[in-house]
Amino acid sequence: MGGVLSSVLGGGGGDEAVAGNESEQSRVMKFSSSARWQLHFNEIKESSKLLVVDFSASWCGPCRMIEPAFIAMSAKFTDVEFVKLDVDELPDVAKEFNVTGMPTFVLVKNGKEIERIVGARKDELEKKVLKHRA
């Protein structure tokens, strides 16, 4: 029975941290299952905590280029939740958020989108996180 539940919820771990370099512990959560993502999103939208979602793909060069900066921001802004979603693994979630280019960063508060940045624009992303984290 546990195997069936695991397969429905997306395998064993489902949510894992994205690997940073050894000196930097990543706080970025990665979801590989729509069901696990939905559970997490439903929980966080009850709070006023800022959620930053990175929609990316493994084959996307700009996505790989900005990933270290995204991981660094997660370490710097510990009061903000950082999530990475692969559009190829979760196409339904990408469609729900109207993601058309990558990387796309969606800032969410109280379950509602408040900002969106399309492209690997690190400085703009950091400014928006600073603006909305309080």
Backbone as CSV, one residue per row, in Angstrom:
resi,resn,N_x,N_y,N_z,CA_x,CA_y,CA_z,C_x,C_y,C_z
1,MET,0.826,-1.201,0.000,0.000,0.000,0.000,0.867,1.260,0.000
2,GLY,1.937,1.254,0.793,2.824,2.408,0.851,3.405,2.755,-0.504
3,GLY,3.706,1.720,-1.313,4.244,1.946,-2.649,3.261,2.674,-3.540
4,VAL,1.972,2.330,-3.399,0.943,2.993,-4.195,0.852,4.462,-3.803
5,LEU,0.827,4.724,-2.499,0.770,6.099,-2.020,1.991,6.883,-2.471
6,SER,3.165,6.263,-2.392,4.389,6.924,-2.848,4.313,7.280,-4.316
7,SER,3.799,6.362,-5.123,3.742,6.645,-6.558,2.741,7.754,-6.854
8,VAL,1.655,7.806,-6.094,0.667,8.876,-6.288,1.262,10.219,-5.879
9,LEU,2.002,10.226,-4.777,2.577,11.471,-4.274,3.930,11.789,-4.891
10,GLY,4.411,10.953,-5.786,5.636,11.294,-6.504,6.894,10.695,-5.938
11,GLY,6.838,9.473,-5.469,8.057,8.806,-5.024,8.372,9.097,-3.578
12,GLY,9.547,8.660,-3.165,9.951,8.759,-1.768,10.011,10.167,-1.243
13,GLY,11.060,10.921,-1.615,11.284,12.244,-1.036,10.364,13.306,-1.568
14,GLY,10.155,13.323,-2.879,9.290,14.335,-3.467,9.864,15.728,-3.362
15,ASP,9.991,16.242,-2.145,10.594,17.554,-2.010,12.011,17.347,-1.499
16,GLU,12.944,17.963,-2.175,14.327,17.863,-1.745,14.981,19.214,-1.929
17,ALA,16.105,19.383,-1.271,16.848,20.629,-1.427,17.662,20.563,-2.713
18,VAL,17.779,21.680,-3.375,18.620,21.775,-4.563,20.061,21.894,-4.081
19,ALA,20.952,21.141,-4.683,22.345,21.118,-4.217,23.046,22.436,-4.495
20,GLY,23.634,22.996,-3.461,24.474,24.180,-3.623,25.917,23.718,-3.540
21,ASN,26.851,24.642,-3.433,28.221,24.182,-3.234,28.366,23.737,-1.778
22,GLU,29.478,23.084,-1.459,29.584,22.460,-0.151,29.534,23.448,1.012
23,SER,30.000,24.675,0.810,30.015,25.628,1.917,28.659,26.300,2.118
24,GLU,27.746,26.077,1.203,26.466,26.773,1.260,25.317,25.771,1.264
25,GLN,24.609,25.687,2.377,23.478,24.776,2.477,22.293,25.393,1.744
26,SER,21.765,24.663,0.786,20.649,25.190,-0.001,19.341,25.091,0.772
27,ARG,18.573,26.156,0.731,17.245,26.176,1.323,16.179,26.089,0.227
28,VAL,16.602,25.898,-1.018,15.664,25.829,-2.134,15.017,24.452,-2.141
29,MET,13.686,24.432,-2.134,12.965,23.160,-2.207,12.625,22.867,-3.658
30,LYS,12.717,21.597,-4.034,12.372,21.184,-5.395,11.247,20.172,-5.302
31,PHE,10.224,20.370,-6.124,9.098,19.444,-6.156,9.072,18.747,-7.503
32,SER,8.910,17.426,-7.466,8.848,16.635,-8.693,7.468,16.029,-8.880
33,SER,6.555,16.356,-7.997,5.201,15.820,-8.041,4.197,16.959,-7.889
34,SER,3.220,16.992,-8.777,2.180,18.028,-8.703,1.405,17.927,-7.398
35,ALA,1.164,16.704,-6.935,0.398,16.513,-5.702,1.157,17.095,-4.505
36,ARG,2.455,16.809,-4.421,3.256,17.348,-3.316,3.343,18.876,-3.403
37,TRP,3.526,19.403,-4.606,3.573,20.857,-4.784,2.268,21.481,-4.311
38,GLN,1.141,20.891,-4.712,-0.171,21.449,-4.361,-0.362,21.455,-2.845
39,LEU,0.046,20.377,-2.180,-0.046,20.332,-0.715,0.777,21.461,-0.096
40,HIS,2.003,21.623,-0.583,2.882,22.663,-0.046,2.311,24.060,-0.330
41,PHE,1.854,24.278,-1.553,1.313,25.584,-1.936,0.078,25.915,-1.094
42,ASN,-0.779,24.935,-0.853,-1.971,25.163,-0.025,-1.589,25.557,1.398
43,GLU,-0.498,24.958,1.913,-0.037,25.315,3.259,0.502,26.735,3.313
44,ILE,1.361,27.078,2.353,2.035,28.384,2.423,1.097,29.539,2.084
45,LYS,0.055,29.289,1.305,-0.817,30.419,0.965,-1.672,30.866,2.142
46,GLU,-1.665,30.093,3.220,-2.350,30.503,4.451,-1.506,31.516,5.235
47,SER,-0.219,31.622,4.899,0.651,32.546,5.626,0.961,33.750,4.736
48,SER,1.505,34.787,5.355,1.875,35.972,4.578,3.346,35.911,4.165
49,LYS,3.971,34.756,4.336,5.380,34.570,3.971,5.532,34.667,2.456
50,LEU,6.602,35.330,2.016,6.876,35.447,0.585,7.381,34.112,0.047
51,LEU,6.833,33.710,-1.090,7.239,32.493,-1.789,7.788,32.905,-3.144
52,VAL,8.999,32.449,-3.471,9.608,32.727,-4.770,9.731,31.390,-5.500
53,VAL,9.021,31.285,-6.642,9.027,30.048,-7.409,9.846,30.251,-8.677
54,ASP,10.840,29.392,-8.857,11.706,29.406,-10.034,11.220,28.313,-10.983
55,PHE,10.604,28.726,-12.090,10.204,27.783,-13.131,11.361,27.688,-14.109
56,SER,11.928,26.493,-14.240,13.104,26.321,-15.076,13.060,24.954,-15.750
57,ALA,14.126,24.645,-16.485,14.257,23.344,-17.132,15.733,22.960,-17.138
58,SER,16.003,21.674,-17.091,17.390,21.200,-17.026,18.182,21.566,-18.282
59,TRP,17.514,21.696,-19.421,18.190,21.996,-20.686,18.355,23.501,-20.931
60,CYS,17.856,24.337,-20.029,17.848,25.798,-20.214,19.149,26.415,-19.682
61,GLY,19.967,26.954,-20.579,21.238,27.573,-20.201,21.097,28.714,-19.206
62,PRO,20.231,29.710,-19.481,20.060,30.808,-18.525,19.569,30.330,-17.153
63,CYS,18.774,29.247,-17.141,18.298,28.692,-15.866,19.473,28.164,-15.052
64,ARG,20.368,27.447,-15.707,21.545,26.903,-15.018,22.470,28.038,-14.573
65,MET,22.528,29.103,-15.375,23.406,30.226,-15.072,22.963,30.967,-13.795
66,ILE,21.664,31.132,-13.595,21.179,31.903,-12.441,20.982,31.030,-11.192
67,GLU,21.035,29.722,-11.345,20.779,28.838,-10.200,21.666,29.127,-8.985
68,PRO,22.997,29.330,-9.144,23.813,29.647,-7.947,23.355,30.926,-7.241
69,ALA,22.925,31.925,-7.991,22.442,33.172,-7.386,21.125,32.932,-6.640
70,PHE,20.269,32.085,-7.205,18.988,31.752,-6.564,19.247,31.019,-5.247
71,ILE,20.190,30.090,-5.267,20.557,29.348,-4.050,21.150,30.309,-3.012
72,ALA,21.991,31.234,-3.460,22.589,32.223,-2.546,21.510,33.111,-1.919
73,MET,20.510,33.507,-2.712,19.417,34.328,-2.169,18.647,33.557,-1.109
74,SER,18.472,32.248,-1.329,17.735,31.450,-0.339,18.487,31.411,0.992
75,ALA,19.815,31.433,0.934,20.625,31.448,2.157,20.593,32.823,2.815
76,LYS,20.541,33.868,2.003,20.567,35.252,2.494,19.225,35.657,3.098
77,PHE,18.126,35.290,2.458,16.782,35.698,2.896,16.073,34.495,3.517
78,THR,16.411,34.203,4.771,15.878,33.008,5.416,14.396,33.142,5.792
79,ASP,13.856,34.344,5.699,12.441,34.552,5.988,11.571,34.386,4.738
80,VAL,12.188,34.010,3.630,11.492,33.832,2.353,11.615,32.372,1.946
81,GLU,10.572,31.838,1.348,10.584,30.451,0.877,10.954,30.431,-0.606
82,PHE,11.939,29.617,-0.974,12.409,29.500,-2.357,12.115,28.091,-2.863
83,VAL,11.460,28.019,-4.024,11.064,26.741,-4.609,11.496,26.702,-6.065
84,LYS,11.962,25.544,-6.507,12.359,25.344,-7.902,11.451,24.269,-8.495
85,LEU,10.831,24.591,-9.625,9.967,23.635,-10.318,10.451,23.477,-11.754
86,ASP,10.643,22.241,-12.183,11.052,21.949,-13.558,9.797,21.862,-14.417
87,VAL,9.720,22.700,-15.454,8.517,22.752,-16.290,8.271,21.453,-17.041
88,ASP,9.328,20.664,-17.273,9.156,19.378,-17.950,8.602,18.321,-16.998
89,GLU,8.916,18.440,-15.708,8.396,17.501,-14.709,6.981,17.869,-14.281
90,LEU,6.672,19.175,-14.242,5.366,19.656,-13.761,4.729,20.603,-14.785
91,PRO,4.436,20.096,-15.989,3.869,20.979,-17.022,2.510,21.561,-16.636
92,ASP,1.726,20.833,-15.835,0.422,21.329,-15.410,0.562,22.547,-14.496
93,VAL,1.571,22.534,-13.619,1.798,23.669,-12.719,2.306,24.866,-13.525
94,ALA,3.220,24.606,-14.475,3.723,25.687,-15.330,2.569,26.326,-16.107
95,LYS,1.656,25.500,-16.585,0.503,26.023,-17.338,-0.411,26.841,-16.413
96,GLU,-0.630,26.335,-15.217,-1.474,27.037,-14.238,-0.935,28.439,-13.939
97,PHE,0.402,28.579,-13.934,1.035,29.872,-13.663,1.356,30.642,-14.952
98,ASN,0.865,30.148,-16.097,1.071,30.810,-17.395,2.544,31.090,-17.689
99,VAL,3.387,30.086,-17.469,4.810,30.226,-17.740,5.035,30.009,-19.234
100,THR,5.631,31.005,-19.888,5.869,30.918,-21.331,7.344,31.004,-21.698
101,GLY,8.197,31.425,-20.776,9.636,31.520,-21.029,10.384,31.115,-19.778
102,MET,11.661,30.778,-19.955,12.438,30.364,-18.796,13.799,31.036,-18.754
103,PRO,14.253,31.264,-17.535,13.532,31.017,-16.290,12.447,32.069,-16.052
104,THR,11.411,31.667,-15.342,10.375,32.595,-14.878,10.338,32.492,-13.367
105,PHE,10.427,33.633,-12.707,10.342,33.699,-11.257,9.018,34.343,-10.895
106,VAL,8.213,33.625,-10.115,6.917,34.141,-9.689,6.975,34.340,-8.184
107,LEU,6.686,35.574,-7.747,6.648,35.897,-6.325,5.204,35.857,-5.882
108,VAL,4.950,35.094,-4.834,3.592,34.846,-4.358,3.502,35.201,-2.881
109,LYS,2.410,35.854,-2.516,2.137,36.149,-1.112,0.647,35.918,-0.884
110,ASN,0.320,35.232,0.200,-1.075,34.906,0.518,-1.776,34.189,-0.643
111,GLY,-1.021,33.352,-1.359,-1.600,32.574,-2.453,-1.803,33.322,-3.750
112,LYS,-1.385,34.593,-3.804,-1.598,35.416,-5.003,-0.259,35.882,-5.583
113,GLU,-0.176,35.855,-6.906,1.024,36.351,-7.573,1.112,37.861,-7.396
114,ILE,2.292,38.340,-6.947,2.471,39.782,-6.763,3.517,40.357,-7.712
115,GLU,4.420,39.515,-8.207,5.444,39.962,-9.163,5.833,38.776,-10.031
116,ARG,6.397,39.094,-11.213,6.892,38.068,-12.123,8.099,38.630,-12.856
117,ILE,9.134,37.825,-12.941,10.337,38.201,-13.684,10.615,37.075,-14.666
118,VAL,10.700,37.419,-15.944,11.027,36.428,-16.965,12.458,36.698,-17.418
119,GLY,13.293,35.682,-17.346,14.699,35.820,-17.717,15.597,35.755,-16.503
120,ALA,16.874,35.525,-16.757,17.874,35.372,-15.695,18.361,36.744,-15.250
121,ARG,17.468,37.494,-14.590,17.769,38.867,-14.166,17.932,38.908,-12.654
122,LYS,19.122,38.546,-12.220,19.434,38.381,-10.804,19.185,39.646,-9.986
123,ASP,19.671,40.794,-10.469,19.529,42.036,-9.698,18.062,42.410,-9.525
124,GLU,17.286,42.262,-10.585,15.858,42.587,-10.495,15.154,41.639,-9.530
125,LEU,15.507,40.363,-9.600,14.897,39.388,-8.691,15.209,39.744,-7.242
126,GLU,16.461,40.069,-6.969,16.839,40.401,-5.591,16.111,41.658,-5.106
127,LYS,15.975,42.663,-5.981,15.228,43.895,-5.595,13.797,43.576,-5.257
128,LYS,13.142,42.714,-6.043,11.732,42.381,-5.809,11.577,41.566,-4.522
129,VAL,12.529,40.663,-4.253,12.488,39.893,-3.016,12.614,40.845,-1.822
130,LEU,13.566,41.768,-1.885,13.743,42.752,-0.814,12.471,43.584,-0.609
131,LYS,11.855,43.973,-1.684,10.650,44.816,-1.633,9.483,44.099,-0.955
132,HIS,9.322,42.803,-1.226,8.109,42.098,-0.771,8.289,41.205,0.432
133,ARG,9.503,41.059,0.936,9.712,40.080,2.005,9.146,40.526,3.349
134,ALA,9.001,41.801,3.563,8.531,42.298,4.874,7.063,41.992,5.106
